[in-house]
Amino acid sequence: MIQVSVVGASGYTGVELIKILLKHPQVNIASLTTRSQEPVSLEKLVPSLPKHSGLRLETFSLRKVASNSDVIFLALPHTQAMDLAHDFYRAGKIVIDLSADFRIQRHKLYEVWYGHKHTRKELLEDAVYGLPEAYREQIKKAQLVANPGCYATSLLLALQPALEQKLIEIDSIVADSKSGVSGAGRKLSDATHFCNVDENFSAYKVNQHQHIPEVEANLEKFAGKPVPLTFVPHLLPLERGILSTLYVNKKKGVTAGRVRQAYLEAFQNEPFVRVRPEGEFPAIKDVAYTNFCDLGIWTSDRSNWVIIISVIDNLLKGASGQAVQNMNIRCGFDETEGLL
């Protein structure tokens, strides 16, 4: 049994972490904290909380969380996690950061895309990118895990086999993604106001989304060379879920059968990636409230195109579920504990 704390427990990803950790057989929740000055009712945040759970949402205390925790999840906004991650890391704790602060190893690139100076760049080389399907062995030894972004997860899993097997032209990748509103976080803005989202569908941050450098860095690792990405995200009038459609060109001589086989082989033993049979394509409802990524692949020997449909729940496989999956790997638990 390990002691686990969630810092930033009142946000969407923090609430999802609480729900998962409550049913995890290897975990005791040590602390749930908020940096808000306003009182937050835990029962209102998590209506499914057991009547006599004894859990409370407390004002954050670095000393208390560090003293009573083995694993600490940081469910904080981007730019707000890096200093706390450093403090807990130096205290010898396992830190799983759900923000973007350690996803990009080049600190100057982070500063360009996030508009904020990276104050803990000395930790960037120690951070392991938390995509289990690609970096499981590194995660097993990591003390600081940078949990991937939601869009990044959907795109990387869709492209990993094709790039690793060198089946596609790397300069041909176009990604068209749609996300539910919870991907923007709990803080309200004009763009996420009900009146602007309901009965509407819009593109935003066209080829300028902050997940682009994170995705391109990992695509380069898969391919062994730089991979440019054209990426257009869209906002759906839904609570949760991401559907990404990727368009890529096969390399000359690559057959449709070889493409499909690459995906089946790559993910056959992965507990949370499901490749659909030929001719079937997933929908957001297929993965909502789960930690699964479902993939559908269209290709033909009569066409040079490969079209990949990737769906995830942005709050689970795209955030909190994957964070717990990383904890399970790092702590030697069954990878599916608390997630199935």
N, C-alpha and C positions, 0 to 999 in steps of 0.2 A: 504494500500500500504506500503510495507516494502522496506528499502534500503539495497541492497545486493552488495557485492564486491567479486571479484575473484582475489586471489593472486596466481600468476603463470598462467596467462591467455594464455600464448603463447604455452603451451604444448597441447597434444592431448585432455586430459580431460578438460583443461581450455577452449579450443575452443568449445567442446561439451557443456560445461556449458553456454557459451555465447549464443549459438544457442537456447538452451532451455529457458534461462532467457529472451531473447528478445521477446518470444511469451507468456510469463507467465503473466496473467492479474493482478496478485497481487504484482508484483515486479517492482521496478525501479533499474536499474544498477547504482550504485554510483561510483564504481572504478573498473578498470581493470588494473592490474599491472604486471610487469615483473621484474625479478631480473637480466635479461640479460643486458649487457652493450651495446649490439648492438641494433640499432633502429629496431622496428618491426612494419610493416604496418598492422593495424587492418583489413583493407579492403582485404588484401591478405590472412590473416588468416581466415576471415569469409566473403567470397564473397557474401553471401546472406544478408549482412548488409544493412539496409535501407540507401538510399542516404544521407539523412540529419539526421542521428541518433544522431550526436553530441558526439558519444563515441570515446575515445582515449585510447590507451595502454600507460600507464605512468610508469615511474620509481617508484619502490616501496617506499612508505613513511608510516611507522608505524603510525605516528600521524594522517596523513590525512585519512587513511583507518579506523582507530579506531573512528575518530570523525564523519565520515559520513555514518557509516554502522550499521545496525541491525544484519545482518547475514553475516558471512565471510566464503567463501569456500577457503580452502587451497589446491591448486592443485600443490603441490610441490613434489620433489623426497623424498623418504624415508630418514630419518635422518635430513632433512632440515626443517621439519615442526614443530618439538616439541617445540622449543623456541618461535616461533611466536604464536603457539597455546596457550601457557602459557600467553603470553602478552595480546592477545585478550581476553582470558578467564578471566584474572584478571581485564580487562577493562569492564567486564559485557556483552560482546558480545556473540551471539550464534555462535559457531565455528563448522564447518563441515569439518573434515580433511580427504582428499582422500588418504593420504599416509598411511603407516603401523605403524606410530609412536605410536598410542594409541590402536591398535587392540589387542595386547597381554598384559594382565594385569600383568604378571610376568616379571619384568624388566630384570632379569638375563637371562630369556629365549629369550627375544627380543635381548639382546646383543649378545647371542650366534648365533642366526640365521641371524642377520643383521650386525654383526661385528662392532658395534658402541655403545658407552656408552649412556645410556638413561639419559639425563640431566633433565628431568621433570617427574621423576617417581612418584612424589607426586600427579600428576593428573590422574594416570592410573585408580585408583578406581572410579574417577568421570566420566570417559569416558564411554559412552554407545555404545555398538556395534550396528552399524546401519543396521541391517537386519530386515526390517519392519515386515516380516512374523513371526518372532520369538520374537521381542522385541518392538513391537509397543507402548505398554503402557509406557515403560521406555523412549522411544524416545520422547514422548509427553512432558516430563519434563526435557529433557537433555539440558545442556548448551554446552557440548562438545560431538560431535558424531564422532565416529571412523567408517568411511565408509568402508565396507568390501572389500577385494580383489576380483578380477574378478573370479579366479579359486575357491576361497572360496565360493562365492555366488552360483556358479553352483553346487558345491558339497553339500553344506549345505541344499539348498532347495530340492535336490534330496533325501537326507537321513532323513530329519527332521521327517516326519510322521512315517516312519518305526521304528526309534529309540524311539520316544515318545510313540508309541503304543507297544513297546517291541516285534516287529515282526521278528527281524533278529538277527543272531549271531554277536555280536559286534567284534569278532576277525576275521571276514571273509571279511572285506571291502577292495576291490581293485578298485581303480579309475584310469581310463585311459582317459586323457584329451588332446584335441587339440585346439590350440589357433592361431588366426591371429597375424600378426607381430606387429600391433599397441599396443599389450599388453606389449611390451618391452619399450614403450615410444618413444619420438621423437629423443633422442640421438642415433646416429648411432654407431653400433659395427660390427665386422666381422660377427657375427652370424646373424645379421639382414640386412646385405648388400644384395642388389637385386640379385647379382650374386650367392650368397650362398643360398638364399631362393627360388628363382624361379626354378620350375621344381624339387623341393626337398621336403623331409619330414623327420624330425628327432626328436628323443627324446632328452631331455636335463634335467639337474638337477634331475636325476632319484632318486626318493625317498629322495631328498634333497632340494626340493623347499621351499622357505621361507614362503609360505602360509600354510605349514603343521601344525605348532603349532597353528596358528589361527583357522584352521579347527578343529583340535583335541580338542581345548579348548571348542568350541561350541558344538561339538558332545558329549562331556562329559556332558554338561548341558542338552542336549536333552535326553541322556540315563541314567543320574544319576550315571554314573561310567566312568572311563577312557575308551576311545575308540581308539585303534590303527588304523592308516590309512596307506595303501600302495598306493602311488600316483606317477604316471608317466605322466609328461606333455610332449607335443609334439608341434613343431612349424609347422604350415601350411603355404603354400605360398598364404595367403589371407590377405587382409587389416584388417579385423575385424571379430569377432565372436569366440565363444567357444562352442565346443561340448564335453561333458563329458559322458563317458560310465562307469557305476558303476556295479560291480558284487558283490552280497552279498548272503548269505545263509539264508533261512527262518528257524525260530525255529521249532522244532518238533510240529506237530499238527496245524500249521498255514496254512490256505488255501489260494489259489490264490485269491479267491473272497474277503477275508478279507484284503489282502494286497492292492488290488485296491481300496476298499472302504475307507481304511485309507487315501489314497491320495485324493480321491474325497471330503471327509469330511474336511480334513485339509485345502484345498485350494479353496473350493467352493465360499467363499466370498472374496478371494484375488483378487484385480484388475489386478495384473500383473503376476499371475501364472496360466498357462493353462495346464490342464492334458488331454492328447490326449485319444480318445476312444480306446478301446482294439484293438490291432493289428496295430495301427498307431503310427509312430515314427517321431519326429520333425527333421528338418534340420536347419543349420545355416541361410539359406536364409529366413526361416519363422520368424525369430526374428531380423534380421539385421536392424539397424536404429530404433529400438523400445526398450521399457523398459520391454518387456515381458521375462519371463522364461517359456519355454515350456518343458513339461515332457512327456516321453513315457515310459510305464512300461510293461515288459514282465515277466510273471510268469505262472506256470502251476502246477497243483496238481500231475503231473507225474514227476516233477523235484524239487529238493531242491533249485534251483537257482532263484534269482530275478535279472533281468537286468533292469537298469534304465538309460534312455537317457535324458540328460539335456542340453538344448541349451540356450545361452544368447548372446547378443551383449556385448562384453567385455568393450566397451567404454560407454555404457548406463546403462543397469541393472548391469553391472560389475563395474561401476564407476560413471559417471556424472549423468545419469538418476536416479540411486538409491540415489545419494546425494540430488537431487532436491526432490525426493520422501520423503526423511528424513526431508528436510526443510518444505515441505507441512504438514507433520505430526506434527512437532514441532510448527509450526506457526498457526495451526488450519485451514489450507486450505483444500479443497477437495484434497485427496491424488493423484488424477490423473491430477491436474492442470499443464498445460504446457507440459504434457507427452503423451497426446493422441491427 
